[in-house]
Amino acid sequence: MLWLGRAAHIQYHRCMLKRFVQYRLKHYIKLYFKNHPDVRLVVVVGSVGKASTKHAIASVLSQHMKVGGIYDTAHTADELEVPLEILGIDKPDSRSIVEWYKVLRAARSRAKGPATVDVIVQDLGFHRRRGMKGYKRYLRPDLAVVTSVTQLDMKDHATIDQIAQEELTVTLYARYTLINRDDVDGRYAQLLINPNISTYGSSLQAEYSASFDDIDQYSGSIARIETPELEEPIQIHTPLIGEHSMRPLAAAVGVATLLGVDPTKAIQSASEVTALPGRMNPLRGIDGTLILDDTESAGPVTTADALQALYRYDTASQRIAVLGELEDFGAMTIAEHQHIGALCNCDLLAWVVTVGEMANRHIGTPARSRGCQVRPCRNAIEAAEFVRSVTEGGAVILVTGASHLYLEETVKVLCDHSEEHKLIRQSPQWQAIKDEQFSLFPRAK
């Protein structure tokens, strides 16, 4: 060790501290469930949709039982955060040994103390070294929810089949699994060994389904929910918008029912689920407009569904789509952008506003060839200024794009000031990052 420089010494000790903390936390997780066998564990995995699904499940369950963990976070927990969130312990900002000692002491107390919850809802991301199998060492979920298998993870895996293999590994150690029939291809059924499986989705073929029936410009939509336990479907009013927003509702009803909640009561509870910030969240805009804030991130499936939801607003004076670049899908990126451009309908859209080089080129070109009015923009601020200049009262405006574009700043210009607290990435730290990025674009004269 003497030959290592100071920076290497620091890095080495941080690595050793992290490994020690992870080892102890996993031990306390196993001890917690050994000491509290009646506490149920629900885990959520998938390429996309984990945060919204986790939020919907926790929202429905919390109306019938005590829900533990930290389930109101919008990001996917890493391998260090998973045990902390399960135990309901905040991750310290400091890297000091003292702070982590306090964390371990709190974890030990939770593991040995009395149970204060009935169920814990937790999302799982890819384990860096061992993939999804890494969680098998210390987790035995009562119920696993698989939200999707998509190209979003293509940067880390050579093929989508490898992604499916990874995501569905959870079925090997979960007691029961609920799989999204719409976003997990049926051919992957051959990977399922555990027979304790049900399906959910927005299609009627799913056992637990929530379909998008009707929409109101200012009060949300009507969802039609069906379960195998009920002979007839039940309609509910929900503030959620879009077909892809219905699937988390179906998952939540399915999980609640499988955990013993009366299905009718579970469906009624689903009407209380609200959208997460930046995930197809309807916001009041200026001059009676409605902003569909889908700015947290953007993939081909969710963007296509968001466009279809926008088209349902047939009484709007105008429909405008602000379409930013999609997240990086590796070799599939250009084709996915072109597909979104091909979905733009000139009869249903007053304007298509593209943001970012990839969107300007590969969404804008096919949209223009289909007769759409297209305005390319360099960044979120430029897009906001243009949209504001062409918007009519009573318009519905969809804003969606990759997280690195920060299109919530477009929404901030367009929405009513009273709605700004619902936007994502608004901390001083995020504002500093965005100010630096936008400063790279000199204002057009």
Buried (B, 14 or more C-beta within 10 A) or exposed (E): EEEEEEEEEEEEEEEEBBEEBBEBBBBBBBBBBEBBEEBBBBBBBBBBBBBBBBBBBBBBBBBBBEBBBBBEBBEBBBBEBBBBBBBBBEBEEEEEEEEBEBBBEBBBEBBEEEBEBBBBBBBBBBBEEEBBBBBBEBBEBBBBBBBBBBBBBBEEBEEBBBBBBBBBBBBBBBEBBBBBBBBBEEEBEEBBEBEEBBBBBBBEEBBBBBBBBEBEBEEBBBBBBBBEEBEEBBBBEBBBBBBBBBBBBBBBBBBBBBBEBBBBBBBBBBBBBBBBBBBBBBBBBBEEBBBBBBBBBBBBBBBBBBBBBBBBBEEBBBBBBBBBBBBBBEEBBEEBBBBBBBBBBBEBBBBBBBBBEBBBBBBBBBBBEBEBBBBBBBBBBBBBBBBBEBBEEBBBBBBBBBBEBBBBBBBBBBBEEEBEEBBBBBEEEEEEEBEEBBEEEEEEE
